[in-house]
Amino acid sequence: MNNESKTGLGIYVIAALGALLIMAILVGITRKYTQPAPLGADRAALRTAALIELRGLENKELNEYGWVDQGKGIVRLPVERSMQIVVQNGKDTAALRAMITNRVVKATAPPVFE
């Protein structure tokens, strides 16, 4: 082989490698812009926000006073206060059972429409 044919072959090899490199770059760019977002990514963010809101409401209901049914006079007590009441009234189990039964009957009574 003479010097000119080696130079010509080298140019073809470099041109082929350059074309492959350009093709690889174009494929990478195309994949980047045409690939859809992961399925459920936006849904996961919504669910996380809803869970945070739910945990806040649960915490409020467990630790603050509030009305469950104002018409029936049923209130929501913090857990600590509820446990104190049970301990105070729990010495007489029959009276405690009657008190709880009366509260359940009051809470589950059908509404009275006037």
C-alpha positions as CSV (number, residue, x, y, z in Angstrom):
1,M,0.0,0.0,0.0
2,N,1.2,3.4,-0.8
3,N,1.1,6.4,1.3
4,E,-2.0,8.0,-0.5
5,S,-4.1,4.9,0.0
6,K,-3.3,4.8,3.7
7,T,-4.3,8.5,4.0
8,G,-7.5,7.9,2.1
9,L,-8.4,4.8,4.3
10,G,-7.7,6.9,7.5
11,I,-10.0,9.6,6.3
12,Y,-12.8,7.1,5.7
13,V,-12.3,5.5,9.1
14,I,-12.3,8.9,10.8
15,A,-15.4,10.0,8.8
16,A,-17.2,6.7,9.7
17,L,-16.4,7.1,13.4
18,G,-17.5,10.8,13.3
19,A,-20.8,9.8,11.7
20,L,-21.4,7.1,14.4
21,L,-20.6,9.6,17.1
22,I,-23.0,12.2,15.6
23,M,-25.7,9.4,15.3
24,A,-25.2,8.4,19.0
25,I,-25.5,12.1,20.1
26,L,-28.7,12.5,18.0
27,V,-30.2,9.3,19.5
28,G,-29.4,10.5,23.0
29,I,-31.0,13.9,22.4
30,T,-34.1,12.3,20.8
31,R,-34.5,9.9,23.7
32,K,-34.2,12.8,26.2
33,Y,-36.9,14.9,24.6
34,T,-39.3,12.1,23.6
35,Q,-39.3,10.0,26.7
36,P,-42.5,10.4,28.7
37,A,-42.5,11.3,32.4
38,P,-42.6,8.3,34.8
39,L,-46.1,6.9,35.2
40,G,-47.7,8.2,38.4
41,A,-45.1,10.8,39.3
42,D,-47.6,13.6,39.5
43,R,-50.1,11.2,41.3
44,A,-47.4,10.4,43.9
45,A,-47.0,14.1,44.7
46,L,-50.7,14.5,45.1
47,R,-51.0,11.5,47.3
48,T,-48.1,12.7,49.5
49,A,-49.8,16.1,49.9
50,A,-53.1,14.4,50.8
51,L,-51.4,12.2,53.3
52,I,-49.7,15.1,55.0
53,E,-53.1,16.9,55.2
54,L,-54.7,13.7,56.6
55,R,-52.1,13.3,59.3
56,G,-52.6,16.9,60.4
57,L,-56.4,16.4,60.7
58,E,-55.8,13.1,62.6
59,N,-53.4,14.8,65.0
60,K,-56.0,17.6,65.6
61,E,-58.8,15.1,66.2
62,L,-56.7,13.1,68.7
63,N,-55.3,16.0,70.7
64,E,-57.9,18.8,70.6
65,Y,-61.4,19.3,71.9
66,G,-64.3,19.6,69.4
67,W,-67.8,18.7,68.6
68,V,-68.7,15.3,67.1
69,D,-72.5,16.1,67.1
70,Q,-73.5,19.3,68.7
71,G,-77.2,18.5,68.4
72,K,-76.8,15.4,70.6
73,G,-74.2,17.1,72.9
74,I,-71.4,14.7,71.9
75,V,-67.9,16.2,72.2
76,R,-64.5,14.9,71.1
77,L,-61.9,14.8,73.9
78,P,-58.1,14.5,73.6
79,V,-56.9,11.0,74.2
80,E,-55.0,11.9,77.4
81,R,-58.2,13.4,79.0
82,S,-60.3,10.4,77.9
83,M,-57.9,8.1,79.6
84,Q,-58.0,10.2,82.8
85,I,-61.8,10.0,82.8
86,V,-61.8,6.2,82.4
87,V,-59.2,5.8,85.2
88,Q,-61.3,8.1,87.5
89,N,-64.6,6.3,86.8
90,G,-63.1,2.9,86.3
91,K,-63.1,1.9,90.0
92,D,-66.8,1.0,89.8
93,T,-66.9,-1.2,86.7
94,A,-70.7,-1.6,86.7
95,A,-71.2,2.2,86.8
96,L,-68.6,2.7,84.1
97,R,-70.3,0.1,81.9
98,A,-73.6,1.8,82.4
99,M,-72.1,5.2,81.6
100,I,-70.5,3.9,78.4
101,T,-73.7,2.1,77.4
102,N,-75.7,5.3,77.9
103,R,-73.2,7.3,75.8
104,V,-73.4,4.7,73.0
105,V,-77.2,4.7,73.0
106,K,-77.2,8.5,72.9
107,A,-74.6,8.7,70.1
108,T,-76.3,6.1,67.9
109,A,-79.9,7.3,68.4
110,P,-81.6,8.3,65.2
111,P,-81.9,12.0,64.6
112,V,-85.1,13.7,65.8
113,F,-86.6,16.1,63.3
114,E,-88.9,18.8,64.7
